[in-house]
């Protein structure tokens, strides 16, 4: 039956799509716009909160991007992106897989303030200030970790860089990552990967902006 990924552009499901692309797996991507389609009875039978990602692999259904990352690596990786139990980097691999979400919650809060709350009068400058600083503190941790290496693990690129890389991809819209030179160089390495590029929405070749109706980020 193969893999099926339920996906919205630039949502957390980008983590799953990027990792699938890194693994060079065939996948049927079911693309949603944010809104009513995610609240259908059919989709809610898969993901009870009506969010993405949701992954189907045969009879198996999984949601939560961290769980999907672990499952895909355990099931399909040849040891390049995963660090199996017993590997000396296994504890660190697990730490960074889940640190990705620590970062994303701050970017999600800022997205809500900047986009989801359409009336500027209802947005909170205090929340925006606090969440921006929390995001920057999380990025400072990466800056230190990347002091003497290209990727989060000493052994090189792995699935943790996909998870954290997505968090940076969104977080960079709310703070200037150029203030963190190690992180800025890290993001450049990640965003240059072919699998990363394959995970982005299609772009209008002339205007260099994303053409999807519900996609609000520009290059």
N, CA, C and O of each residue as an XYZ file, in Angstrom:
876
protein
N       0.819     -1.209      0.000
C       0.000      0.000      0.000
C       0.856      1.264      0.000
O       0.420      2.302     -0.497
N       2.062      1.191      0.548
C       2.975      2.322      0.490
C       2.686      3.407      1.509
O       1.737      3.322      2.288
N       3.534      4.432      1.485
C       3.425      5.548      2.414
C       2.464      6.599      1.875
O       2.447      6.890      0.679
N       1.670      7.161      2.769
C       0.800      8.287      2.445
C       0.982      9.335      3.536
O       0.835      9.039      4.722
N       1.302     10.561      3.129
C       1.510     11.656      4.073
C       0.471     12.730      3.837
O       0.310     13.223      2.721
N      -0.232     13.088      4.895
C      -1.183     14.195      4.861
C      -0.424     15.449      5.285
O       0.188     15.490      6.352
N      -0.477     16.469      4.431
C       0.498     17.552      4.499
C      -0.140     18.898      4.188
O      -1.009     18.994      3.321
N       0.291     19.933      4.892
C       0.013     21.322      4.540
C       1.362     22.011      4.342
O       2.297     21.782      5.109
N       1.459     22.841      3.332
C       2.716     23.519      3.073
C       3.190     24.308      4.295
O       2.433     25.059      4.910
N       4.461     24.113      4.623
C       5.159     24.858      5.672
C       4.704     24.527      7.084
O       5.218     25.104      8.042
N       3.756     23.615      7.239
C       3.372     23.142      8.563
C       4.390     22.113      9.050
O       5.344     21.799      8.338
N       4.191     21.592     10.254
C       5.127     20.620     10.800
C       5.271     19.390      9.920
O       6.270     18.676     10.007
N       4.291     19.140      9.084
C       4.395     17.995      8.177
C       5.540     18.147      7.181
O       5.938     17.174      6.540
N       6.074     19.369      7.046
C       7.265     19.532      6.209
C       8.423     18.708      6.769
O       9.233     18.181      6.008
N       8.505     18.595      8.101
C       9.537     17.738      8.700
C       9.459     16.325      8.145
O      10.466     15.737      7.748
N       8.241     15.793      8.125
C       8.047     14.412      7.682
C       8.354     14.270      6.201
O       9.007     13.312      5.788
N       7.881     15.226      5.394
C       8.131     15.165      3.955
C       9.618     15.280      3.656
O      10.144     14.541      2.824
N      10.288     16.190      4.319
C      11.733     16.357      4.124
C      12.468     15.060      4.459
O      13.334     14.622      3.701
N      12.128     14.447      5.589
C      12.796     13.211      5.979
C      12.506     12.096      4.976
O      13.404     11.325      4.635
N      11.281     12.004      4.508
C      10.937     11.013      3.486
C      11.776     11.235      2.240
O      12.251     10.282      1.623
N      11.955     12.496      1.873
C      12.786     12.804      0.701
C      14.251     12.450      0.940
O      14.926     11.962      0.033
N      14.745     12.690      2.143
C      16.121     12.304      2.466
C      16.291     10.783      2.376
O      17.340     10.292      1.958
N      15.271     10.059      2.765
C      15.311      8.600      2.736
C      15.051      8.045      1.333
O      15.190      6.846      1.090
N      14.669      8.941      0.416
C      14.388      8.567     -0.971
C      13.281      7.517     -1.054
O      13.386      6.542     -1.798
N      12.230      7.733     -0.285
C      11.086      6.837     -0.270
C       9.990      7.364     -1.183
O       9.819      8.574     -1.328
N       9.258      6.459     -1.787
C       8.069      6.839     -2.536
C       6.950      7.167     -1.552
O       6.750      6.452     -0.571
N       6.229      8.242     -1.815
C       5.155      8.643     -0.924
C       4.035      9.288     -1.721
O       4.276     10.021     -2.680
N       2.828      9.007     -1.315
C       1.650      9.673     -1.848
C       1.337     10.836     -0.912
O       0.927     10.622      0.229
N       1.529     12.065     -1.386
C       1.288     13.247     -0.550
C      -0.128     13.736     -0.787
O      -0.506     14.071     -1.909
N      -0.907     13.772      0.290
C      -2.262     14.317      0.242
C      -2.182     15.736      0.789
O      -2.003     15.941      1.990
N      -2.315     16.704     -0.099
C      -2.090     18.097      0.257
C      -3.390     18.770      0.658
O      -4.379     18.740     -0.075
N      -3.368     19.377      1.839
C      -4.510     20.127      2.340
C      -4.178     21.607      2.402
O      -3.023     21.987      2.591
N      -5.194     22.439      2.242
C      -5.114     23.813      2.696
C      -5.566     23.837      4.150
O      -6.331     22.974      4.581
N      -5.099     24.817      4.900
C      -5.572     24.947      6.265
C      -7.053     25.299      6.234
O      -7.471     26.168      5.470
N      -7.849     24.626      7.064
C      -9.273     24.959      7.095
C     -10.150     23.738      7.193
O      -9.807     22.763      7.863
N     -11.292     23.795      6.518
C     -12.354     22.813      6.716
C     -11.938     21.397      6.348
O     -12.390     20.441      6.978
N     -11.090     21.246      5.347
C     -10.716     19.899      4.917
C     -10.090     19.092      6.052
O     -10.257     17.875      6.122
N      -9.371     19.777      6.939
C      -8.744     19.101      8.073
C      -9.752     18.714      9.148
O      -9.426     17.968     10.072
N     -10.968     19.216      9.028
C     -12.013     18.934     10.021
C     -13.051     17.937      9.506
O     -14.068     17.699     10.157
N     -12.790     17.367      8.352
C     -13.740     16.393      7.810
C     -13.755     15.140      8.681
O     -12.771     14.824      9.350
N     -14.874     14.438      8.665
C     -14.971     13.201      9.443
C     -13.926     12.192      8.990
O     -13.363     11.455      9.799
N     -13.674     12.170      7.674
C     -12.700     11.226      7.144
C     -11.309     11.501      7.718
O     -10.619     10.583      8.162
N     -10.904     12.783      7.704
C      -9.558     13.067      8.210
C      -9.492     12.950      9.727
O      -8.482     12.494     10.265
N     -10.544     13.352     10.422
C     -10.536     13.249     11.880
C     -10.469     11.795     12.344
O     -10.053     11.522     13.469
N     -10.875     10.870     11.487
C     -10.738      9.449     11.843
C      -9.273      9.025     11.828
O      -8.912      7.998     12.404
N      -8.429      9.821     11.165
C      -6.993      9.545     11.125
C      -6.252     10.337     12.199
O      -5.436      9.785     12.937
N      -6.538     11.614     12.279
C      -5.902     12.503     13.254
C      -7.014     13.185     14.046
O      -7.696     14.056     13.505
N      -7.216     12.816     15.302
C      -8.374     13.310     16.055
C      -8.366     14.808     16.313
O      -9.398     15.368     16.679
N      -7.224     15.475     16.131
C      -7.166     16.920     16.313
C      -7.257     17.680     14.993
O      -7.291     18.911     14.986
N      -7.295     16.961     13.887
C      -7.401     17.617     12.602
C      -6.187     18.456     12.247
O      -6.319     19.565     11.731
N      -5.015     17.927     12.523
C      -3.773     18.634     12.241
C      -2.878     17.773     11.356
O      -3.184     16.612     11.083
N      -1.777     18.355     10.918
C      -0.771     17.608     10.165
C       0.553     17.695     10.928
O       0.794     18.658     11.655
N       1.403     16.690     10.760
C       1.330     15.591      9.800
C       0.501     14.426     10.307
O       0.223     14.286     11.498
N       0.119     13.597      9.342
C      -0.395     12.268      9.630
C       0.193     11.352      8.566
O       0.162     11.666      7.376
N       0.720     10.234      8.998
C       1.381      9.292      8.100
C       0.653      7.965      8.130
O       0.339      7.445      9.201
N       0.385      7.416      6.953
C      -0.124      6.063      6.842
C       0.937      5.200      6.170
O       1.527      5.585      5.160
N       1.163      4.043      6.745
C       2.072      3.063      6.150
C       1.357      1.721      6.208
O       1.423      1.005      7.207
N       0.679      1.398      5.124
C      -0.153      0.203      5.149
C      -1.300      0.384      6.127
O      -2.083      1.326      6.012
N      -1.394     -0.517      7.081
C      -2.469     -0.450      8.083
C      -2.126      0.460      9.258
O      -2.973      0.708     10.116
N      -0.904      0.954      9.303
C      -0.448      1.788     10.411
C      -0.756      3.256     10.141
O      -0.539      3.751      9.035
N      -1.265      3.950     11.163
C      -1.474      5.392     11.096
C      -0.764      6.043     12.271
O      -0.920      5.619     13.416
N       0.018      7.079     11.980
C       0.759      7.805     13.013
C       0.579      9.299     12.828
O       0.556      9.793     11.701
N       0.450     10.023     13.942
C       0.607     11.464     13.906
C       1.642     11.854     14.953
O       2.066     11.018     15.751
N       2.047     13.116     14.953
C       3.151     13.696     15.719
C       4.460     13.528     14.942
O       4.913     12.411     14.690
N       5.051     14.660     14.573
C       6.206     14.624     13.688
C       7.420     13.935     14.304
O       8.185     13.288     13.588
N       7.614     14.062     15.627
C       8.729     13.385     16.266
C       8.577     11.872     16.217
O       9.537     11.150     15.947
N       7.363     11.397     16.481
C       7.098      9.962     16.419
C       7.262      9.439     14.993
O       7.794      8.349     14.781
N       6.803     10.220     14.025
C       6.937      9.824     12.628
C       8.411      9.732     12.243
O       8.814      8.811     11.532
N       9.216     10.686     12.712
C      10.648     10.657     12.418
C      11.294      9.397     12.981
O      12.068      8.734     12.290
N      10.984      9.065     14.218
C      11.564      7.852     14.813
C      11.119      6.615     14.047
O      11.925      5.727     13.770
N       9.835      6.557     13.706
C       9.325      5.387     12.997
C       9.984      5.230     11.626
O      10.422      4.139     11.261
N      10.049      6.320     10.878
C      10.642      6.235      9.544
C      12.100      5.790      9.603
O      12.545      4.983      8.786
N      12.836      6.319     10.570
C      14.247      5.928     10.692
C      14.391      4.478     11.113
O      15.210      3.746     10.556
N      13.601      4.058     12.091
C      13.663      2.671     12.557
C      13.313      1.694     11.443
O      13.879      0.604     11.356
N      12.374      2.098     10.591
C      11.817      1.180      9.610
C      12.563      1.197      8.282
O      12.709      0.158      7.638
N      13.040      2.378      7.866
C      13.526      2.523      6.498
C      14.974      2.997      6.372
O      15.538      2.925      5.280
N      15.584      3.473      7.436
C      16.935      4.011      7.305
C      17.970      2.897      7.350
O      17.771      1.861      7.983
N      19.078      3.137      6.662
C      20.164      2.154      6.634
C      21.275      2.499      7.624
O      22.381      1.967      7.523
N      20.991      3.379      8.574
C      21.975      3.750      9.580
C      22.579      5.117      9.377
O      23.374      5.566     10.202
N      22.216      5.804      8.277
C      22.775      7.122      7.998
C      22.075      8.207      8.806
O      22.734      9.072      9.382
N      20.758      8.169      8.852
C      19.974      9.218      9.508
C      19.544      8.848     10.919
O      19.188      9.725     11.706
N      19.571      7.581     11.244
C      19.144      7.086     12.544
C      20.361      6.796     13.409
O      21.459      6.563     12.904
N      20.146      6.815     14.720
C      21.132      6.301     15.661
C      20.406      5.272     16.521
O      19.648      5.625     17.425
N      20.643      4.017     16.233
C      19.896      2.917     16.834
C      20.233      2.752     18.311
O      21.285      3.212     18.755
N      19.353      2.100     19.084
C      19.677      1.790     20.474
C      21.030      1.081     20.560
O      21.305      0.145     19.809
N      21.855      1.538     21.478
C      23.193      1.003     21.634
C      24.264      1.835     20.958
O      25.440      1.732     21.304
N      23.870      2.665     19.991
C      24.828      3.559     19.348
C      25.253      4.627     20.347
O      24.426      5.097     21.128
N      26.508      5.014     20.340
C      27.010      5.968     21.325
C      26.335      7.339     21.223
O      26.299      8.088     22.200
N      25.799      7.667     20.041
C      25.115      8.949     19.870
C      23.602      8.852     20.063
O      22.886      9.837     19.883
N      23.119      7.670     20.428
C      21.675      7.477     20.552
C      21.016      8.474     21.525
O      20.023      9.096     21.147
N      21.518      8.654     22.752
C      20.859      9.600     23.657
C      20.829     11.021     23.103
O      19.826     11.724     23.229
N      21.945     11.441     22.484
C      22.001     12.786     21.914
C      21.046     12.915     20.724
O      20.406     13.951     20.544
N      20.957     11.866     19.922
C      20.028     11.855     18.792
C      18.597     12.057     19.277
O      17.847     12.854     18.713
N      18.230     11.335     20.316
C      16.875     11.470     20.872
C      16.640     12.881     21.409
O      15.569     13.457     21.218
N      17.647     13.427     22.078
C      17.506     14.778     22.627
C      17.176     15.790     21.532
O      16.245     16.582     21.682
N      17.928     15.771     20.438
C      17.726     16.771     19.386
C      16.480     16.516     18.567
O      15.866     17.462     18.072
N      16.088     15.255     18.411
C      14.821     14.964     17.724
C      13.675     15.686     18.422
O      12.779     16.216     17.765
N      13.703     15.705     19.739
C      12.606     16.320     20.489
C      12.851     17.798     20.783
O      11.905     18.536     21.058
N      14.086     18.229     20.728
C      14.378     19.660     20.867
C      13.771     20.449     19.704
O      13.440     21.626     19.849
N      13.631     19.806     18.578
C      13.018     20.462     17.422
C      11.655     21.039     17.777
O      11.322     22.145     17.350
N      10.873     20.314     18.543
C       9.548     20.805     18.918
C       9.633     21.888     19.977
O       8.789     22.784     20.002
N      10.629     21.832     20.853
C      10.851     22.911     21.810
C      10.989     24.240     21.084
O      10.461     25.257     21.534
N      11.698     24.232     19.963
C      11.859     25.446     19.174
C      10.569     25.839     18.464
O      10.205     27.015     18.428
N       9.889     24.860     17.906
C       8.745     25.157     17.057
C       7.581     25.761     17.823
O       6.821     26.545     17.255
N       7.417     25.422     19.089
C       6.280     25.977     19.836
C       6.362     27.500     19.903
O       5.334     28.175     19.901
N       7.574     28.042     19.963
C       7.716     29.496     20.006
C       7.392     30.108     18.650
O       6.717     31.135     18.577
N       7.863     29.490     17.587
C       7.543     29.973     16.248
C       6.048     29.861     15.981
O       5.473     30.721     15.315
N       5.412     28.809     16.494
C       3.972     28.642     16.298
C       3.195     29.751     17.005
O       2.217     30.271     16.468
N       3.634     30.105     18.205
C       2.985     31.195     18.925
C       3.135     32.519     18.176
O       2.195     33.311     18.107
N       4.308     32.748     17.624
C       4.541     33.970     16.863
C       3.739     33.972     15.560
O       3.259     35.021     15.130
N       3.593     32.809     14.934
C       2.763     32.703     13.738
C       1.317     33.066     14.058
O       0.656     33.768     13.293
N       0.841     32.580     15.193
C      -0.526     32.900     15.600
C      -0.706     34.401     15.769
O      -1.712     34.967     15.341
N       0.279     35.042     16.399
C       0.199     36.481     16.611
C       0.263     37.254     15.292
O      -0.463     38.230     15.102
N       1.124     36.817     14.398
C       1.361     37.575     13.171
C       0.355     37.278     12.068
O       0.081     38.136     11.229
N      -0.208     36.043     12.065
C      -1.014     35.613     10.935
C      -2.425     35.211     11.341
O      -3.404     35.734     10.809
N      -2.526     34.279     12.289
C      -3.831     33.717     12.625
C      -4.759     34.758     13.237
O      -5.964     34.744     12.986
N      -4.203     35.657     14.038
C      -5.009     36.746     14.608
C      -5.000     37.870     13.583
O      -4.051     38.650     13.506
N      -6.048     37.941     12.811
C      -6.058     38.864     11.676
C      -6.216     40.326     12.081
O      -5.776     41.222     11.360
N      -6.833     40.567     13.217
C      -7.029     41.944     13.689
C      -5.802     42.383     14.483
O      -5.563     41.847     15.566
N      -5.021     43.336     13.987
C      -3.814     43.761     14.713
C      -4.099     44.245     16.129
O      -3.242     44.144     17.006
N      -5.279     44.760     16.350
C      -5.621     45.262     17.679
C      -5.703     44.149     18.714
O      -5.583     44.394     19.914
N      -5.907     42.931     18.244
C      -6.030     41.796     19.155
C      -4.700     41.084     19.400
O      -4.621     40.182     20.234
N      -3.671     41.482     18.685
C      -2.356     40.882     18.876
C      -1.698     41.453     20.119
O      -1.951     42.595     20.503
N      -0.860     40.655     20.738
C      -0.230     41.051     22.000
C       1.250     41.353     21.800
O       2.028     40.434     21.547
N       1.658     42.607     21.906
C       3.089     42.922     21.839
C       3.894     42.210     22.918
O       5.052     41.855     22.700
N       3.285     42.002     24.080
C       3.991     41.318     25.167
C       4.273     39.867     24.796
O       5.388     39.380     24.985
N       3.263     39.177     24.267
C       3.455     37.794     23.848
C       4.504     37.718     22.742
O       5.368     36.842     22.764
N       4.433     38.629     21.779
C       5.395     38.622     20.690
C       6.823     38.840     21.201
O       7.758     38.183     20.744
N       6.979     39.749     22.132
C       8.305     40.012     22.685
C       8.836     38.804     23.447
O       9.990     38.410     23.274
N       7.981     38.215     24.300
C       8.403     37.067     25.103
C       8.740     35.864     24.226
O       9.760     35.208     24.432
N       7.880     35.577     23.248
C       8.099     34.402     22.410
C       9.305     34.588     21.484
O      10.011     33.626     21.183
N       9.536     35.811     21.039
C      10.732     36.059     20.226
C      11.988     35.807     21.042
O      12.938     35.195     20.555
N      11.992     36.277     22.282
C      13.167     36.057     23.130
C      13.349     34.576     23.453
O      14.478     34.087     23.495
N      12.259     33.867     23.678
C      12.358     32.432     23.946
C      12.896     31.690     22.731
O      13.712     30.778     22.861
N      12.437     32.084     21.555
C      12.967     31.480     20.332
C      14.457     31.756     20.197
O      15.225     30.860     19.849
N      14.868     32.982     20.468
C      16.282     33.331     20.358
C      17.129     32.564     21.367
O      18.249     32.159     21.055
N      16.609     32.362     22.563
C      17.343     31.564     23.558
C      17.522     30.122     23.064
O      18.574     29.515     23.261
N      16.478     29.586     22.421
C      16.575     28.228     21.879
C      17.609     28.166     20.757
O      18.327     27.175     20.627
N      17.683     29.223     19.948
C      18.668     29.271     18.868
C      20.076     29.421     19.433
O      21.028     28.892     18.858
N      20.224     30.132     20.544
C      21.531     30.270     21.191
C      22.105     28.908     21.574
O      23.317     28.702     21.504
N      21.249     27.992     21.972
C      21.704     26.636     22.302
C      22.311     25.976     21.061
O      23.343     25.311     21.153
N      21.680     26.157     19.918
C      22.224     25.614     18.668
C      23.546     26.273     18.305
O      24.477     25.611     17.848
N      23.619     27.585     18.512
C      24.848     28.308     18.195
C      26.034     27.704     18.932
O      27.113     27.549     18.361
N      25.833     27.366     20.192
C      26.888     26.750     20.985
C      27.195     25.333     20.502
O      28.359     24.947     20.399
N      26.152     24.565     20.208
C      26.344     23.184     19.768
C      27.101     23.109     18.447
O      27.847     22.161     18.205
N      26.908     24.103     17.603
C      27.512     24.110     16.262
C      28.863     24.812     16.229
O      29.377     25.115     15.152
N      29.426     25.065     17.367
C      30.680     25.809     17.449
C      31.804     25.139     16.668
O      32.600     25.814     16.015
N      31.868     23.814     16.736
C      33.003     23.113     16.125
C      32.555     21.998     15.189
O      33.291     21.038     14.962
N      31.338     22.128     14.643
C      30.833     21.075     13.767
C      29.827     21.640     12.776
O      29.273     22.720     12.980
N      29.601     20.900     11.709
C      28.664     21.340     10.674
C      27.223     20.976     10.985
O      26.293     21.652     10.546
N      27.042     19.897     11.750
C      25.705     19.407     12.062
C      25.610     19.132     13.560
O      26.614     19.189     14.269
N      24.410     18.834     14.040
C      24.203     18.742     15.485
C      24.953     17.578     16.114
O      25.398     17.676     17.257
N      25.097     16.489     15.390
C      25.869     15.350     15.892
C      27.274     15.385     15.312
O      27.477     15.788     14.167
N      28.231     14.961     16.107
C      29.626     14.991     15.661
C      29.851     14.125     14.427
O      30.733     14.412     13.617
N      29.055     13.066     14.283
C      29.233     12.141     13.167
C      28.684     12.684     11.853
O      28.958     12.119     10.794
N      27.921     13.757     11.901
C      27.430     14.352     10.665
C      25.916     14.419     10.571
O      25.208     14.209     11.556
N      25.431     14.714      9.374
C      24.006     14.930      9.116
C      23.179     13.719      9.524
O      23.561     12.574      9.286
N      22.029     14.002     10.148
C      21.105     12.937     10.552
C      19.690     13.496     10.592
O      19.458     14.659     10.264
N      18.753     12.655     10.998
C      17.350     13.070     11.065
C      17.137     14.223     12.034
O      16.177     14.979     11.884
N      18.002     14.373     13.015
C      17.813     15.485     13.967
C      17.974     16.829     13.267
O      17.343     17.811     13.655
N      18.809     16.876     12.243
C      19.000     18.119     11.504
C      17.774     18.453     10.664
O      17.513     19.624     10.391
N      17.030     17.451     10.257
C      15.772     17.692      9.562
C      14.766     18.325     10.516
O      14.133     19.324     10.179
N      14.618     17.748     11.702
C      13.659     18.278     12.659
C      13.985     19.687     13.094
O      13.129     20.571     13.048
N      15.213     19.901     13.514
C      15.639     21.224     13.969
C      15.705     22.192     12.787
O      15.400     23.376     12.935
N      16.102     21.690     11.617
C      16.179     22.545     10.437
C      14.831     23.130     10.062
O      14.749     24.293      9.666
N      13.773     22.339     10.183
C      12.432     22.881      9.935
C      12.114     23.993     10.929
O      11.555     25.024     10.555
N      12.468     23.783     12.195
C      12.206     24.802     13.212
C      12.919     26.108     12.881
O      12.364     27.189     13.080
N      14.133     26.012     12.383
C      14.864     27.209     11.957
C      14.220     27.838     10.727
O      14.150     29.061     10.605
N      13.754     26.993      9.825
C      13.127     27.480      8.601
C      11.952     28.404      8.926
O      11.759     29.426      8.268
N      11.182     28.043      9.930
C      10.065     28.880     10.354
C      10.546     29.997     11.279
O      10.122     31.145     11.143
N      11.427     29.661     12.214
C      11.876     30.640     13.204
C      12.597     31.829     12.605
O      12.584     32.918     13.179
N      13.236     31.629     11.443
C      14.003     32.719     10.845
C      13.102     33.867     10.392
O      13.587     34.968     10.129
N      11.795     33.617     10.300
C      10.854     34.662      9.911
C      10.577     35.635     11.046
O      10.017     36.709     10.828
N      10.970     35.257     12.260
C      10.635     36.065     13.427
C      11.854     36.608     14.159
O      11.717     37.393     15.097
N      13.028     36.201     13.742
C      14.253     36.754     14.303
C      15.363     36.610     13.265
O      15.305     35.727     12.409
N      16.339     37.449     13.340
C      17.422     37.453     12.357
C      18.466     36.416     12.746
O      19.249     36.642     13.669
N      18.486     35.286     12.055
C      19.445     34.243     12.421
C      20.863     34.619     12.023
O      21.812     33.946     12.425
N      21.027     35.684     11.238
C      22.378     36.147     10.920
C      23.104     36.631     12.167
O      24.330     36.746     12.164
N      22.363     36.915     13.229
C      22.980     37.277     14.511
C      23.665     36.077     15.159
O      24.409     36.221     16.128
N      23.401     34.886     14.609
C      23.990     33.640     15.116
C      24.772     33.017     13.955
O      24.210     32.214     13.209
N      26.041     33.361     13.786
C      26.764     32.952     12.574
C      26.854     31.448     12.361
O      26.766     30.983     11.225
N      27.027     30.680     13.431
C      27.079     29.227     13.259
C      25.736     28.689     12.781
O      25.676     27.805     11.926
N      24.677     29.226     13.335
C      23.324     28.795     12.966
C      22.999     29.227     11.540
O      22.410     28.461     10.777
N      23.377     30.438     11.182
C      23.109     30.926      9.825
C      23.807     30.039      8.790
O      23.216     29.691      7.767
N      25.050     29.680      9.056
C      25.779     28.804      8.138
C      25.152     27.409      8.101
O      25.088     26.777      7.046
N      24.698     26.942      9.244
C      24.023     25.646      9.355
C      22.742     25.643      8.517
O      22.494     24.701      7.764
N      21.935     26.686      8.645
C      20.702     26.758      7.872
C      21.003     26.804      6.378
O      20.274     26.214      5.581
N      22.052     27.486      5.999
C      22.427     27.544      4.586
C      22.786     26.154      4.070
O      22.406     25.786      2.959
N      23.514     25.385      4.868
C      23.845     24.012      4.463
C      22.580     23.175      4.307
O      22.435     22.429      3.339
N      21.673     23.303      5.262
C      20.449     22.505      5.228
C      19.555     22.890      4.059
O      19.039     22.023      3.354
N      19.372     24.188      3.853
C      18.456     24.640      2.812
C      19.016     24.434      1.413
O      18.296     24.590      0.426
N      20.292     24.085      1.321
C      20.901     23.770      0.030
C      20.710     22.303     -0.355
O      20.998     21.920     -1.489
N      20.233     21.490      0.564
C      20.049     20.071      0.295
C      18.886     19.868     -0.672
O      17.867     20.554     -0.586
N      19.048     18.936     -1.577
C      18.016     18.692     -2.577
C      16.716     18.226     -1.921
O      15.634     18.621     -2.355
N      16.808     17.400     -0.891
C      15.605     16.901     -0.227
C      14.831     18.030      0.449
O      13.601     17.998      0.490
N      15.541     19.025      0.978
C      14.888     20.203      1.553
C      14.124     20.947      0.458
O      12.956     21.289      0.639
N      14.776     21.195     -0.668
C      14.143     21.942     -1.753
C      12.906     21.209     -2.279
O      11.911     21.838     -2.641
N      12.975     19.888     -2.317
C      11.838     19.095     -2.788
C      10.646     19.182     -1.845
O       9.524     18.855     -2.232
N      10.877     19.618     -0.616
C       9.828     19.661      0.398
C       9.108     21.001      0.458
O       8.142     21.160      1.203
N       9.581     21.965     -0.328
C       8.960     23.282     -0.374
C       7.825     23.298     -1.391
O       7.797     22.464     -2.297
N       6.891     24.233     -1.255
C       5.866     24.395     -2.294
C       6.502     24.790     -3.611
O       7.595     25.354     -3.645
N       5.805     24.488     -4.693
C       6.270     24.926     -6.003
C       6.278     26.447     -6.045
O       5.433     27.104     -5.436
N       7.240     26.991     -6.769
C       7.371     28.441     -6.832
C       7.096     28.957     -8.228
O       7.332     28.269     -9.221
N       6.600     30.163     -8.288
C       6.426     30.860     -9.551
C       7.801     31.271    -10.056
O       8.490     32.052     -9.399
N       8.211     30.758    -11.215
C       9.582     30.952    -11.691
C       9.909     32.413    -11.947
O      11.056     32.830    -11.783
N       8.910     33.199    -12.349
C       9.170     34.600    -12.670
C       9.247     35.460    -11.423
O      10.146     36.291    -11.291
N       8.306     35.264    -10.508
C       8.198     36.176     -9.372
C       8.906     35.668     -8.118
O       9.087     36.415     -7.156
N       9.306     34.394     -8.133
C      10.050     33.824     -7.017
C       9.273     33.913     -5.696
O       9.851     34.137     -4.632
N       7.971     33.734     -5.790
C       7.176     33.658     -4.580
C       6.343     32.384     -4.646
O       6.059     31.869     -5.728
N       5.963     31.892     -3.498
C       5.152     30.698     -3.476
C       3.747     31.012     -3.964
O       3.174     32.044     -3.614
N       3.203     30.126     -4.767
C       1.946     30.401     -5.436
C       0.738     29.817     -4.719
O      -0.393     30.159     -5.064
N       0.937     28.951     -3.736
C      -0.198     28.352     -3.062
C      -1.006     29.417     -2.317
O      -0.443     30.317     -1.693
N      -2.295     29.302     -2.393
C      -3.197     30.312     -1.841
C      -2.982     30.550     -0.348
O      -3.007     31.690      0.118
N      -2.772     29.478      0.387
C      -2.692     29.604      1.842
C      -1.277     29.678      2.369
O      -1.055     29.592      3.577
N      -0.315     29.838      1.469
C       1.073     29.927      1.913
C       1.454     31.381      2.056
O       1.333     32.151      1.103
N       1.920     31.775      3.250
C       2.090     33.189      3.553
C       3.536     33.633      3.652
O       3.792     34.798      3.956
N       4.479     32.756      3.410
C       5.878     33.119      3.475
C       6.418     33.412      2.085
O       5.984     32.805      1.106
N       7.355     34.332      1.997
C       8.015     34.592      0.729
C       9.502     34.442      0.909
O      10.018     34.514      2.024
N      10.195     34.230     -0.206
C      11.658     34.115     -0.155
C      12.300     35.464      0.047
O      13.525     35.560      0.114
